[in-house]
């Protein structure tokens, strides 16, 4: 992540990366699991990842003049995120490198494929 004062990417005080959104959301993504896998049908190599997503929106905005991204950027610590959780979930990714017949999709088709499957588990609204 590349952070700057005017951008939407940054870090909490503990070093956790955070994305600040224009709708007032602050979102963190924390790695849980990362391991190599293989497709059970084609034996194609792949990778499986799980990340914990914490999505926060300030609960009390009384007397705040900031809005949008400026409001989101007022959440600077892990405690700020936890105290203002909107929802959380585990993001699960399976990524496979596969092959198909050359030119299956046209004459410039090399046959190389990347398959990405994403799912969500443990969704909780706070």
VOBA-1610 file (N, C-alpha, C; in pm, whole numbers, padded with zeros to 5 digits, always signed):
BEGIN
Unk+00083-00119+00000Unk+00000+00000+00000Unk+00087+00125+00000Unk+00049+00220-00079Unk+00118+00348-00079Unk+00029+00449-00010Unk+00080+00506+00097Unk-00003+00599+00175Unk+00045+00741+00156Unk-00049+00832+00157Unk-00016+00974+00163Unk-00129+01044+00237Unk-00107+01168+00272Unk-00205+01239+00355Unk-00342+01253+00287Unk-00345+01267+00154Unk-00472+01288+00087Unk-00536+01161+00034Unk-00466+01048+00042Unk-00516+00925-00018Unk-00604+00845+00074Unk-00649+00732+00022Unk-00740+00648+00099Unk-00670+00531+00166Unk-00540+00513+00144Unk-00466+00404+00207Unk-00380+00457+00319Unk-00376+00382+00430Unk-00294+00425+00543Unk-00271+00312+00639Unk-00226+00345+00758Unk-00198+00247+00862Unk-00254+00295+00994Unk-00306+00201+01071Unk-00345+00234+01208Unk-00218+00250+01290Unk-00231+00299+01413Unk-00113+00321+01498Unk-00035+00193+01525Unk-00101+00074+01519Unk-00030-00052+01543Unk+00034-00110+01416Unk+00023-00039+01303Unk+00083-00085+01178Unk-00012-00162+01087Unk-00134-00188+01131Unk-00233-00256+01047Unk-00272-00165+00931Unk-00273-00220+00808Unk-00314-00139+00694Unk-00464-00111+00702Unk-00503+00006+00654Unk-00644+00047+00657Unk-00675+00119+00526Unk-00797+00097+00478Unk-00847+00169+00361Unk-00960+00259+00410Unk-00946+00388+00383Unk-01049+00485+00418Unk-01133+00511+00294Unk-01265+00501+00307Unk-01354+00515+00193Unk-01431+00646+00199Unk-01476+00693+00085Unk-01547+00821+00078Unk-01684+00816+00145Unk-01735+00697+00174Unk-01865+00684+00243Unk-01849+00681+00396Unk-01730+00716+00446Unk-01709+00722+00591Unk-01666+00592+00655Unk-01636+00492+00574Unk-01595+00359+00623Unk-01443+00353+00636Unk-01396+00286+00741Unk-01255+00250+00756Unk-01251+00097+00757Unk-01169+00037+00668Unk-01170-00108+00650Unk-01029-00163+00665Unk-01016-00265+00751Unk-00887-00332+00768Unk-00897-00474+00712Unk-00783-00527+00672Unk-00773-00664+00621Unk-00652-00728+00687Unk-00676-00832+00767Unk-00569-00893+00844Unk-00552-01040+00803Unk-00432-01081+00762Unk-00410-01219+00719Unk-00434-01319+00831Unk-00502-01430+00797Unk-00525-01540+00892Unk-00449-01664+00847Unk-00462-01697+00718Unk-00409-01822+00664Unk-00367-01803+00520Unk-00258-01865+00482Unk-00210-01862+00345Unk-00135-01992+00320Unk-00182-02072+00221Unk-00116-02200+00195Unk-00133-02242+00050Unk-00036-02319-00003Unk-00050-02370-00139Unk-00155-02481-00144Unk-00225-02492-00257Unk-00327-02595-00276Unk-00315-02650-00418Unk-00388-02757-00445Unk-00398-02813-00580Unk-00543-02842-00612Unk-00581-02824-00738Unk-00716-02854-00782Unk-00737-03005-00774Unk-00848-03048-00715Unk-00874-03191-00698Unk-00911-03259-00830Unk-00945-03183-00932Unk-00984-03242-01061Unk-00868-03239-01160Unk-00804-03122-01177Unk-00699-03108-01278Unk-00558-03113-01221Unk-00548-03108-01089Unk-00418-03103-01020Unk-00343-02971-01043Unk-00414-02870-01091Unk-00352-02739-01114Unk-00306-02679-00982Unk-00190-02615-00981Unk-00141-02552-00858Unk-00223-02427-00825Unk-00229-02397-00697Unk-00304-02280-00655Unk-00264-02232-00518Unk-00343-02139-00468Unk-00315-02079-00338Unk-00447-02052-00267Unk-00453-02078-00137Unk-00571-02051-00055Unk-00534-01949+00051Unk-00620-01846+00066Unk-00594-01742+00164Unk-00722-01710+00240Unk-00707-01676+00366Unk-00816-01623+00447Unk-00768-01495+00512Unk-00855-01394+00510Unk-00824-01268+00578Unk-00946-01224+00657Unk-00921-01166+00772Unk-01028-01111+00856Unk-01051-00967+00814Unk-01174-00936+00778Unk-01210-00802+00736Unk-01289-00734+00847Unk-01243-00619+00890Unk-01314-00538+00990Unk-01357-00409+00921Unk-01485-00382+00922Unk-01540-00264+00855Unk-01606-00176+00961Unk-01556-00053+00974Unk-01603+00036+01081Unk-01662+00164+01023Unk-01762+00214+01093Unk-01824+00343+01061Unk-01856+00408+01195Unk-01818+00533+01212Unk-01840+00599+01341Unk-01985+00592+01383Unk-02008+00548+01508Unk-02143+00537+01561Unk-02198+00674+01602Unk-02114+00753+01665Unk-02159+00882+01716Unk-02092+00993+01635Unk-02168+01060+01552Unk-02113+01169+01471Unk-02170+01305+01514Unk-02229+01309+01634Unk-02284+01434+01688Unk-02172+01538+01697Unk-02199+01656+01648Unk-02106+01769+01653Unk-01981+01750+01568Unk-01981+01654+01476Unk-01865+01636+01386Unk-01888+01720+01261Unk-01786+01792+01220Unk-01796+01868+01096Unk-01742+01787+00978Unk-01656+01688+01007Unk-01600+01605+00900Unk-01708+01515+00841Unk-01693+01484+00714Unk-01782+01388+00651Unk-01699+01302+00555Unk-01759+01195+00507Unk-01693+01110+00408Unk-01559+01057+00454Unk-01460+01069+00366Unk-01327+01015+00396Unk-01264+01084+00516Unk-01285+01213+00531Unk-01228+01286+00646Unk-01282+01227+00776Unk-01410+01192+00779Unk-01469+01131+00898Unk-01407+00993+00922Unk-01391+00915+00816Unk-01331+00781+00829Unk-01189+00792+00886Unk-01115+00893+00843Unk-00975+00908+00885Unk-00960+00947+01031Unk-01070+00978+01101Unk-01059+01005+01243Unk-01040+00875+01322Unk-01062+00761+01259Unk-01037+00630+01323Unk-00892+00591+01294Unk-00806+00605+01395Unk-00663+00586+01376Unk-00603+00471+01456Unk-00682+00413+01546Unk-00630+00304+01629Unk-00716+00179+01614Unk-00661+00067+01658Unk-00736-00059+01657Unk-00861-00045+01744Unk-00849+00024+01856Unk-00963+00045+01947Unk-01072+00126+01876Unk-01033+00228+01799Unk-01131+00306+01723Unk-01211+00215+01629Unk-01141+00126+01560Unk-01207+00034+01466Unk-01300-00059+01543Unk-01250-00120+01650Unk-01331-00215+01727Unk-01452-00148+01792Unk-01434-00025+01841Unk-01545+00046+01905Unk-01653+00089+01806Unk-01619+00095+01678Unk-01712+00144+01577Unk-01740+00041+01467Unk-01725-00088+01503Unk-01748-00192+01403Unk-01889-00182+01344Unk-01895-00191+01212Unk-02020-00193+01138Unk-02052-00339+01102Unk-01953-00408+01045Unk-01963-00552+01023Unk-01824-00612+01008Unk-01816-00743+01022Unk-01689-00815+01005Unk-01717-00948+00936Unk-01615-01001+00872Unk-01628-01130+00805Unk-01491-01185+00772Unk-01486-01312+00736Unk-01363-01374+00688Unk-01375-01386+00537Unk-01279-01330+00466Unk-01273-01338+00320Unk-01185-01456+00282Unk-01239-01548+00202Unk-01168-01669+00162Unk-01142-01665+00011Unk-01018-01692-00028Unk-00979-01688-00169Unk-00915-01821-00209Unk-00956-01874-00324Unk-00887-01984-00389Unk-00842-01931-00525Unk-00713-01944-00555Unk-00659-01896-00682Unk-00583-02011-00746Unk-00623-02047-00868Unk-00560-02158-00941Unk-00500-02108-01071Unk-00387-02166-01108Unk-00326-02143-01239Unk-00354-02267-01324Unk-00435-02252-01428Unk-00480-02364-01511Unk-00438-02343-01656Unk-00460-02444-01738Unk-00436-02432-01881Unk-00557-02483-01957Unk-00571-02432-02077Unk-00678-02474-02168Unk-00613-02490-02306Unk-00684-02547-02401Unk-00626-02559-02535Unk-00585-02422-02590Unk-00467-02416-02650Unk-00419-02292-02712Unk-00520-02251-02819Unk-00547-02123-02827Unk-00639-02062-02923Unk-00786-02095-02897Unk-00820-02148-02780Unk-00960-02178-02747Unk-01047-02053-02756Unk-00993-01939-02714Unk-01070-01815-02714Unk-01033-01721-02829Unk-00949-01764-02918Unk-00905-01680-03031Unk-00760-01708-03062Unk-00714-01653-03172Unk-00578-01686-03217Unk-00468-01637-03124Unk-00494-01534-03044Unk-00393-01483-02950Unk-00399-01551-02814Unk-00487-01650-02798Unk-00505-01718-02670Unk-00391-01816-02645Unk-00317-01793-02534Unk-00203-01880-02499Unk-00248-02006-02426Unk-00373-02008-02382Unk-00422-02123-02306Unk-00401-02109-02156Unk-00330-02005-02113Unk-00306-01985-01970Unk-00429-01924-01906Unk-00467-01977-01789Unk-00585-01930-01719Unk-00555-01911-01570Unk-00617-01812-01513Unk-00616-01793-01369Unk-00761-01798-01324Unk-00791-01887-01232Unk-00927-01900-01178Unk-00924-01848-01034Unk-01013-01754-01004Unk-01022-01698-00870Unk-01163-01725-00817Unk-01168-01785-00700Unk-01296-01809-00635Unk-01290-01742-00498Unk-01385-01653-00472Unk-01388-01581-00344Unk-01518-01612-00274Unk-01509-01633-00145Unk-01629-01655-00065Unk-01614-01584+00069Unk-01724-01575+00141Unk-01728-01508+00270Unk-01782-01605+00373Unk-01721-01605+00492Unk-01776-01682+00602Unk-01769-01599+00729Unk-01841-01642+00829Unk-01842-01575+00960Unk-01888-01429+00953Unk-01980-01397+00862Unk-02028-01260+00852Unk-02106-01223+00978Unk-02076-01106+01032Unk-02147-01059+01151Unk-02167-00908+01143Unk-02292-00865+01158Unk-02320-00723+01166Unk-02315-00682+01312Unk-02253-00567+01342Unk-02234-00525+01480Unk-02324-00407+01514
//
